[in-house]
Amino acid sequence: MAAGTWDPTALPIEPGLYINFQEAAATAIRGGARGTVAIPLLKYGANATAKQFYTVSKEKEAQDLFGADNIASIRLALMGGARDILVYTMPTDPQPEDYADMRDAFDSRQFNVFVFDQEADATEQDLTKAWVERNRTEGKHFMFVAGGTADEDADPALGNARSTRLKHDYIVNLIVGGTLSGKTYTSAEYAPYLAGLIAGTAINRSITYAQVALEDVNKRLTTTQVREALEAGSLVLIHDGEKVKVVTGLVTSGKKIRVIRARQAIATDITMTAADAYIGKIDNNPDGQAALISAIKAYLERLEANNVLMDPAVMLDPENESVGDSVFLLISFAHVDSIERIFLTINV
């Protein structure tokens, strides 16, 4: 089924569902699966073949397929909370064209968060950003978690510059790594844990102040550096004296991960449900339109009951006439965010 965005001056001719995101609107119907992290694996044992997909949900499965020494990223993603890992095996000594093939291969698979196996250079990060944007335009919604090298982690300004370069609603940029069981991870090496944390967190929950599996960070930021990082849209880990935790769940555009994941879920759910139950199956008359509006509103009301959004409204778009084979709906709701800042005024 075709999907993507629509332009009122040049409507697509293919049957399908087309969604425009505005700051106040999005759409959906039935809840889909969450919790899948996509990883292009660089090294693997003889039990796996290059340029193939494998799905694993347990560390033991991954060990048997790829070898215990090759699954650090998979292990971290599962520790973070991923339900399962969609693995694509990269060729030995991958070249730029192999990364292009990998992205093309993932286009036909469903997942929620993409992350690299190890450090990726700026060129591959930029190409991945373009890939994320192309998929969003075509109607496929997922997040990309990026990270940096040890040198970049040592200077938060470099991490923040990466956030600026990768600015996008669907991209998270981790600028701090840390130590666990005697091993120090760069932010790029630890990014799979954050990918698992994001994928495994319910869309009505935030990762702000979530404790992560690290004993310490590899760079303790000052209060000023933390503030500058948040202003740049960076995702920061801090050691609060007892544990390591996420400061605030942000994407590089400065918006909240919770809000963006809700939008992604809504767009994905309605696209998949429309293909099964609505496209080509109901009449474009008042009864058919009412049935579609009722289904979408019922779905949004379920999200409202689960504190994902508030005050949903669904109606025919008065600016675009729903005739022939086209239906234009106007949908609005308010996002529910988590309380993250508490301001007290105490009179004594």
N, C-alpha and C positions, 0 to 999 in steps of 0.2 A: 504494500500500500504506500502511495506517495504521501509525504508529509513535509512540513516545513513552515515557513512564514508566508504571508500573503500581502500583496500590494494592491490597494483598491483601484489603482490606475492600470494594473496589468495582472489580472487574476490568472492563476495557473489553470490549465485545462485538464490536467490529470485528475481522476477521481481520488479523493483522499481527504485528510484532515489537515488544515493549515492554521497555525496559531501565531498571533502577534503578541509579544510580551510588551506591556506598558508598565509603568511604575505602579499602576493601580489594578492590573487585571491579569488573569490567567484562567485555565480551564482544566477540568478532569472528571472522571467517573468512578473507576474501580481501583482499589489498592493493588499494586503489583508487588513483585518480590524486591526486597532491598538487601543490601549487605554484601554485594559482590565486588571484589577488587580485581582489577586487571593488571597483570605484570608480564612484561616481556623478559623472560629468563635468559641470562647470558650463558650460564654453564649448567650442564646436566649430565647425568650418567648414560650408560649404554641402553637403559630401559626406555629412553625417550628419543624422539626423532626431531630433527630440525624442522621448523616452520609448521608445527602442529599445535593444536589446542589441547589442553588438559585441564580438568577441573578437580581441585582437591579441597577438602574441608577439614582435614586433620594433618598434623605434622607428620605422622607415620606414613600416610599416603605419599606425601611429598618426598620423604626420605627414600621410600622404595622406588619412586619414579626417577628422581633427579639426583639422589645422593645427599647425605647429611651435610657435606661441606658446601653445597651449592644453593641451599634454601634459606639463607639468612633473611632475605626480603619476605619470603612466604611466611616464615616463622613469625616475623615481626607483625605482619598484617593480621595473622590469626590471633596473635597476642593482643593486638589492638581491638579486636572484636569483630573482624570480618566473618561473615557466615561461610563464605567459600572464596577461593582464589581461581580466577580464570587465567591460566598460564599459557603464554605463547612462547615457544622455544626458538630463540634467535640462532642463526647460523654461527658457526665458529668464526671468530674475527669478523663480526658484522660490519658492513660498509653502509654508507648513507642510503643506498638503494634498498638495503635490507630493512632499515628502519622505516622507509616509505612503504615497503611491502607489509611490514608489521602493522602499521596504522591502517592500511587498506584492509587487512585481514580482520582487525578488530571492528571495522565498520559493520560487519555482518553479525556481530555478537552483542548480547546484552550484558551490561555491567553498570556499576554505579560510580566507581572511582578508579582512575588510572594512575599508576605510579611506576617509575622506572625501577629496575632491579638494583642498580648502583648509581653512581654519579653520571649525569648526562651533561654534555657541554651546552653552551649557550645556543648554538645553532639548532641542536635537537630540541631544546626547550622551546625556542621560538617556533619551530615547525610543529611542535605539539600544540602550542597555543593556537596556531592557525587551524590545525586539525580539530581542536575543540570547538572553535568558532564555526567552522564549516559544518560540523555535525549538528551544532545547535541550530543553524540556519535550516538544515535539512530535517529537523525534527527529532534528533537524538540528543539526549541530555545526560551528561556525566561530568564529574569533577576530575581535575588533574592536580595532584599534590607534587610540588617541586621542592628541591632543596639544593644545598651548595656544598662546596669543598671545605676542607679544614681551614684553608687560608681565608675563604669568604666568611666562615663562621667566626673567625677571630676578629673580624672587623664588621660590626653590624651595619655600617654604612653600605658595604658591598651587598649584604643580604637585602637591605632596603632598596638598593638600586635594582636588584633582580625583581623585587615586587613591583616596582614601577614599570620595568620592561615587560613583565608578564601580567600587567593589570587586566583583569577580566573577572566577571561575575562568577565564572566556573573554575577559577584557579586559586589554589591555596599555596602559599610559599612559606615553608618552614625555614627560619634563619638560625636556629640553635639546635645542636645535637646534644650528645651526652654519653655517660658511661653506664654500663650495665654488666655485671658479672666479670669485671676486669677488662672489658672491651670498650673502646671509645668509638662511638658512631658519629660521623659527620651528619649534618642535617639532611643531606641527600640519602645517606645510608639509613637514617632513621625515618625518612618520609613514609616508607611502607607501614610503619606502626600508626602514623597519623591517618593514612589512607584507610586502614582497618578501623580505626576509632570513628572516623567520619561515616564510613559505610555502615558500621554496626550500630550507630546511635539512631534511635527512633527519630522520625522527622518532627516530633513534638518535643524534642529535647535539645539542649545545647551542649557543646563540648567545653564551654567556658568553665574554667577551674577544674576540669577533669584531671585526675591524677594519671600520670603515664608511668610506664615501666622503665624508669631510669633511677639510678642512685644519685646522680648529679648531672648538671648541664656542662657542656664543654666551654661555655662562655657565660659568666654571670653578668647580666646587664644591669646598669644603674637605672634608677627611676627615670632619669631623663632619656636614656637610651630605649627603655621600654616604651615610653610615651612616643618617641620619634618613630619607633618601629610600628606601633599601632597606627599612627598617622599615615605611614607609608603603605598600610595594608598587609604588613607582615604578620605571620603567625609566630608567636613567641612562647618559649618554655622558660619557666623560672624555677629556682629552688627557694622555697619559702621558709627554709630553716629545718623542715622535717621531710618534705617530699617535693618531687618535681611535678609541675602541673601546667596546663595550658592557661595563658593569661586571658585571652579572649578568642573565640572562634570566628576568625575573619577570613574572607576571601580577599584577593589582592585589590579589588575595587573598593574595599572598605566596608562592604555589606556583610551581614552576618551569615555564617554557614547555615544556620538553622533556617533562615528565611529563604536562601537560595535553594536548599535541598527540598523545601516544601514546594517551591515553584517547579523544580525539576520533576518531582514525584507527580504533581498535578498534570503537567504537560505529558509525561510518559503514560500515565494511567488512562487519560482520555483518548490518547492516540490508539493504544492497544485495544481498549474496549470498543471504540468507534469502529475499528476494523472488524471486530467480531459481531457486533450487534446492531450497528446503525448504517454504515456506508452501504448504499444500495439495497437496504432492507426495510426502510420505512419511507412512507410517502412524504413529500415536501408540501404538506397542506397544514391547516391549523391543528389537526389531531396529531400528525407526525411531529410537528414542531413542538407542540405541548408535551409530547412524550419525551423528546430529547431534552427539553428544558427541565422537566420534572426529574429525569435521571441525573442530570448534572447537578441540580440543586440538592437532590438527596445525597449525592456523594459529598458535596461541599459541606452539607450539614453534618455528615458523619465526621468530617475533618474538624468542623467546629466543635462537636462534642468531645473530640480528643485534643482540643486546645492547639490545633495547628493554625487555625484562622478564626476570624470573627465576622459576623454580619454579612454572610454571602447573599448575593442577589444575582438572578439570572433573568434575562429578558431578550427579546428580539432587538437587534441594533437598529435604532430609528434612522441612522445615517446611511444604512445600506439595506436595500430591499431584498427580502428573502423570497426569491422566485426561481422558477426553473429547477435546477439541481443544486442551488446554492443556498445555504442558511448562514446568516450572520447573527451571532449572539453577542450581547454585551454582558459581561460577567464582572462583578466587583466583589472584593472582600478586603478585610484588613488583616495583615499578618499578626500573629501572636509571637512575640519575642520573649526571652527570659529576662527576669530582673537581674541586671548585672551591676547597676550603680544605685546605691542607696544614699540619699542626702538627708541629713538630720539637722534640724534647727532646734536647739534646746534652750528654752527660756528658764533662767534661774533667778 
